[in-house]
């Protein structure tokens, strides 16, 4: 990373674990990162603190920024994104040159019941939300585009240090839907992708953040169980094999090879970290 294309100042709205990881890379490249969140205690050295709760209007103006990343969880109430993003927009002294809004591949949940072979979904496919959470995400995407002309990123299941639910499931021997189709991305690669979107001269306006290996959940837990020398968790009943298959081809064009291109690489690295 040369730093030449790194934004001079990035405002990170909802700066949690992902924001801290990506923000550290931006700071290392010579940029400033200002973390907007309700609790700004414990921020690492080099991060600016912006205490704010976007559920309410922000008092005063936020610091000007060349770029902005929004990683706010979906508000519980329908239309909640509209409120928080309008509060954010009203407090900006100027529109950042580039904004990235992080959504989720959950917006495709309506495809999950398709029989095999499932279609491979690309950025050209229309979302099919079913539940309130997916509809809220789509509302957030729409509002972010309207207010900030935002790039939308849809990550699949994020895993990595501190995101080890599946490891705990295997250790506990809890049943899982072995036939379920799944997609994922390691947090390290997602952070790299967000930095790349801020630095790229002509990024896509919509991107799936997925690795190179969609897989049945049974394949994943079998691999983890083998590495842990534990029995493979039993199959849940019923196990109809639902789930989606998402293409990472556009992501690959933008970012190139991943550090963890599949679940084997990612979970093996997590297990090594846990042993030390």
C-alpha positions as CSV (number, residue, x, y, z in Angstrom):
1,X,0.0,0.0,0.0
2,X,1.7,3.2,-1.1
3,X,-0.3,5.7,0.8
4,X,-0.5,7.9,-2.3
5,X,-4.2,7.1,-2.8
6,X,-5.1,6.7,0.9
7,X,-7.7,9.3,2.0
8,X,-6.2,12.0,4.1
9,X,-9.0,11.8,6.6
10,X,-11.6,9.0,6.9
11,X,-14.7,9.2,9.2
12,X,-15.7,5.6,10.2
13,X,-19.3,5.6,11.4
14,X,-19.9,2.6,13.7
15,X,-16.3,1.8,14.2
16,X,-16.2,-1.7,15.7
17,X,-13.8,-4.6,15.3
18,X,-13.8,-4.3,11.5
19,X,-13.3,-0.6,11.5
20,X,-10.4,-0.8,13.9
21,X,-8.7,-3.4,11.7
22,X,-9.2,-1.5,8.4
23,X,-8.6,1.8,10.1
24,X,-5.2,0.6,11.4
25,X,-4.2,0.0,7.8
26,X,-5.3,3.5,6.8
27,X,-3.3,5.1,9.7
28,X,-0.3,3.0,8.8
29,X,-0.5,4.3,5.2
30,X,-0.4,7.9,6.5
31,X,-4.1,8.7,6.7
32,X,-6.2,9.9,9.7
33,X,-9.2,7.9,10.9
34,X,-11.9,9.4,13.1
35,X,-14.0,6.7,14.9
36,X,-17.7,7.7,15.4
37,X,-19.4,5.5,17.9
38,X,-21.3,5.8,21.2
39,X,-18.5,4.6,23.4
40,X,-15.1,5.9,22.3
41,X,-13.2,4.5,25.2
42,X,-10.5,2.0,24.3
43,X,-9.7,3.3,20.8
44,X,-6.2,2.5,19.7
45,X,-3.5,5.2,19.5
46,X,-3.8,7.1,16.2
47,X,-7.6,7.1,16.0
48,X,-9.6,10.3,16.5
49,X,-12.6,9.9,18.8
50,X,-16.0,11.2,17.7
51,X,-18.6,10.3,20.4
52,X,-22.1,10.3,19.0
53,X,-25.3,8.2,19.0
54,X,-26.8,8.5,15.5
55,X,-30.2,7.4,16.9
56,X,-30.5,11.1,17.8
57,X,-29.5,14.3,16.1
58,X,-25.7,15.0,16.5
59,X,-24.8,18.1,18.5
60,X,-22.5,20.3,16.5
61,X,-20.7,19.4,13.3
62,X,-18.6,16.3,12.6
63,X,-15.0,16.7,11.5
64,X,-14.7,17.2,7.7
65,X,-13.6,14.0,5.9
66,X,-12.4,13.0,2.5
67,X,-13.9,9.5,2.9
68,X,-16.5,7.8,5.0
69,X,-17.2,4.2,5.8
70,X,-20.5,3.2,7.4
71,X,-20.6,-0.1,9.4
72,X,-23.7,0.5,11.5
73,X,-25.8,-2.5,12.5
74,X,-29.3,-2.5,11.1
75,X,-31.6,-0.6,13.5
76,X,-34.3,-2.7,15.1
77,X,-37.2,-0.6,13.8
78,X,-38.3,-0.5,10.1
79,X,-37.0,2.6,8.5
80,X,-34.4,3.0,11.2
81,X,-31.5,3.4,8.8
82,X,-33.3,6.4,7.2
83,X,-33.2,8.1,10.6
84,X,-29.6,7.4,11.6
85,X,-28.2,8.2,8.1
86,X,-30.1,11.5,7.9
87,X,-28.7,12.4,11.3
88,X,-25.3,11.6,10.0
89,X,-25.8,13.6,6.8
90,X,-27.1,16.6,8.7
91,X,-23.9,16.7,10.9
92,X,-21.4,16.5,8.0
93,X,-19.8,19.9,7.1
94,X,-19.4,18.6,3.6
95,X,-20.1,15.5,1.6
96,X,-17.1,13.1,1.6
97,X,-15.6,12.5,-1.9
98,X,-16.2,8.7,-1.3
99,X,-18.5,6.8,1.0
100,X,-18.7,3.1,1.5
101,X,-21.8,1.5,3.1
102,X,-21.5,-2.0,4.5
103,X,-24.7,-4.0,4.0
104,X,-25.0,-7.8,3.9
105,X,-25.7,-10.7,1.6
106,X,-28.7,-11.4,3.8
107,X,-30.6,-9.3,1.2
108,X,-30.6,-12.4,-1.0
109,X,-32.4,-14.6,1.5
110,X,-35.3,-15.1,-0.8
111,X,-33.1,-17.2,-3.1
112,X,-32.2,-19.6,-0.3
113,X,-35.0,-22.2,-0.8
114,X,-34.0,-22.8,-4.5
115,X,-33.4,-26.4,-5.3
116,X,-30.0,-27.7,-6.4
117,X,-28.2,-26.6,-8.5
118,X,-28.7,-23.2,-7.0
119,X,-28.0,-20.1,-9.2
120,X,-24.7,-18.4,-8.6
121,X,-25.7,-14.9,-7.6
122,X,-23.7,-11.9,-8.9
123,X,-24.0,-8.1,-8.4
124,X,-26.4,-8.1,-11.3
125,X,-29.0,-10.2,-9.5
126,X,-31.9,-8.3,-7.7
127,X,-32.1,-8.7,-3.9
128,X,-35.0,-10.8,-2.5
129,X,-35.5,-9.9,1.1
130,X,-37.9,-11.8,3.3
131,X,-37.5,-10.6,6.9
132,X,-37.4,-7.2,8.5
133,X,-33.6,-7.3,8.9
134,X,-33.1,-7.8,5.2
135,X,-35.6,-5.1,4.3
136,X,-33.9,-2.7,6.7
137,X,-30.6,-3.4,5.0
138,X,-32.0,-2.6,1.6
139,X,-33.5,0.6,3.1
140,X,-30.0,1.5,4.4
141,X,-28.5,0.8,1.0
142,X,-31.1,3.1,-0.7
143,X,-30.6,5.9,1.8
144,X,-26.8,5.7,1.7
145,X,-26.9,6.0,-2.1
146,X,-29.4,8.9,-2.0
147,X,-27.6,10.8,0.8
148,X,-23.9,10.1,0.1
149,X,-23.8,8.5,-3.4
150,X,-22.3,5.5,-1.5
151,X,-20.6,2.4,-2.8
152,X,-22.5,-0.6,-1.3
153,X,-20.6,-3.7,-0.1
154,X,-22.5,-6.9,0.8
155,X,-20.3,-9.2,3.0
156,X,-21.3,-12.8,3.5
157,X,-20.7,-14.5,6.9
158,X,-17.8,-12.7,8.5
159,X,-15.5,-14.8,10.6
160,X,-12.1,-14.4,12.2
161,X,-10.6,-13.7,15.6
162,X,-13.4,-13.1,18.0
163,X,-15.9,-14.3,15.4
164,X,-15.6,-18.0,16.3
165,X,-19.2,-19.2,16.6
166,X,-18.7,-22.2,14.3
167,X,-15.6,-23.3,16.3
168,X,-17.6,-23.2,19.5
169,X,-20.4,-25.2,17.7
170,X,-18.0,-27.9,16.7
171,X,-16.4,-28.1,20.2
172,X,-19.9,-28.4,21.8
173,X,-21.0,-31.0,19.2
174,X,-24.2,-29.1,18.4
175,X,-26.1,-30.3,15.3
176,X,-25.7,-28.2,12.2
177,X,-27.5,-28.2,8.8
178,X,-24.8,-30.1,6.8
179,X,-26.4,-29.6,3.4
180,X,-26.9,-25.9,3.8
181,X,-25.2,-23.8,1.2
182,X,-22.9,-21.1,2.7
183,X,-20.7,-18.2,1.8
184,X,-18.2,-16.3,4.0
185,X,-15.3,-13.9,4.2
186,X,-12.5,-13.6,6.7
187,X,-12.5,-10.3,8.6
188,X,-8.9,-9.7,7.5
189,X,-9.8,-9.8,3.8
190,X,-13.0,-7.8,4.3
191,X,-10.9,-5.0,6.0
192,X,-8.5,-5.1,3.1
193,X,-11.4,-4.9,0.6
194,X,-12.8,-1.8,2.3
195,X,-9.4,-0.1,2.2
196,X,-9.1,-1.0,-1.5
197,X,-12.5,0.6,-2.2
198,X,-11.4,3.8,-0.5
199,X,-8.1,3.9,-2.5
200,X,-9.2,2.6,-5.9
201,X,-9.5,5.3,-8.6
202,X,-12.6,3.8,-10.1
203,X,-14.3,1.3,-7.8
204,X,-17.6,-0.6,-8.6
205,X,-20.7,0.9,-7.0
206,X,-21.8,-2.5,-5.7
207,X,-19.7,-5.4,-4.6
208,X,-20.1,-8.8,-3.0
209,X,-17.6,-9.5,-0.2
210,X,-17.2,-13.2,-0.4
211,X,-14.3,-15.6,-0.6
212,X,-13.5,-18.0,-3.5
213,X,-15.2,-21.1,-2.0
214,X,-18.9,-21.3,-1.4
215,X,-19.4,-24.6,0.6
216,X,-21.9,-26.8,2.3
217,X,-21.8,-26.2,6.0
218,X,-21.1,-29.9,6.5
219,X,-17.8,-29.5,4.6
220,X,-16.8,-26.7,6.9
221,X,-17.6,-28.4,10.2
222,X,-16.0,-31.6,9.0
223,X,-12.8,-29.7,8.3
224,X,-12.8,-28.0,11.7
225,X,-13.6,-31.2,13.5
226,X,-10.7,-32.9,11.8
227,X,-8.3,-30.1,12.8
228,X,-9.6,-30.3,16.4
229,X,-9.6,-34.2,16.5
230,X,-13.2,-34.1,17.5
231,X,-16.3,-35.9,16.2
232,X,-18.1,-34.2,13.3
233,X,-21.2,-32.5,14.7
234,X,-24.4,-34.4,13.8
235,X,-26.8,-33.2,11.0
236,X,-29.7,-31.1,12.1
237,X,-33.2,-32.3,11.2
238,X,-34.7,-31.3,8.9
239,X,-31.8,-30.4,6.6
240,X,-33.3,-29.4,3.3
241,X,-30.1,-27.9,1.9
242,X,-31.2,-24.3,1.6
243,X,-28.9,-21.3,1.3
244,X,-27.3,-19.2,-1.5
245,X,-24.2,-19.4,-3.7
246,X,-22.5,-16.1,-4.3
247,X,-19.9,-15.1,-6.9
248,X,-16.8,-13.3,-5.8
249,X,-15.5,-12.6,-9.4
250,X,-15.9,-8.8,-9.2
251,X,-14.2,-8.7,-5.8
252,X,-11.3,-10.7,-7.2
253,X,-10.9,-8.2,-10.1
254,X,-10.7,-5.4,-7.5
255,X,-8.6,-6.9,-4.8
256,X,-6.8,-9.9,-6.4
257,X,-5.9,-12.9,-4.2
258,X,-7.3,-13.2,-0.7
259,X,-5.2,-13.9,2.3
260,X,-7.8,-16.6,3.2
261,X,-9.4,-17.7,-0.1
262,X,-11.4,-20.5,1.5
263,X,-12.6,-21.7,4.9
264,X,-9.7,-24.1,5.2
265,X,-7.2,-21.3,5.2
266,X,-9.2,-19.1,7.4
267,X,-10.2,-21.5,10.1
268,X,-6.7,-23.1,10.2
269,X,-5.3,-19.6,10.9
270,X,-7.8,-19.1,13.7
271,X,-6.9,-22.4,15.3
272,X,-3.2,-21.6,15.2
273,X,-3.9,-18.2,16.8
274,X,-5.9,-19.8,19.6
275,X,-3.1,-22.2,20.4
276,X,-0.7,-19.2,21.1
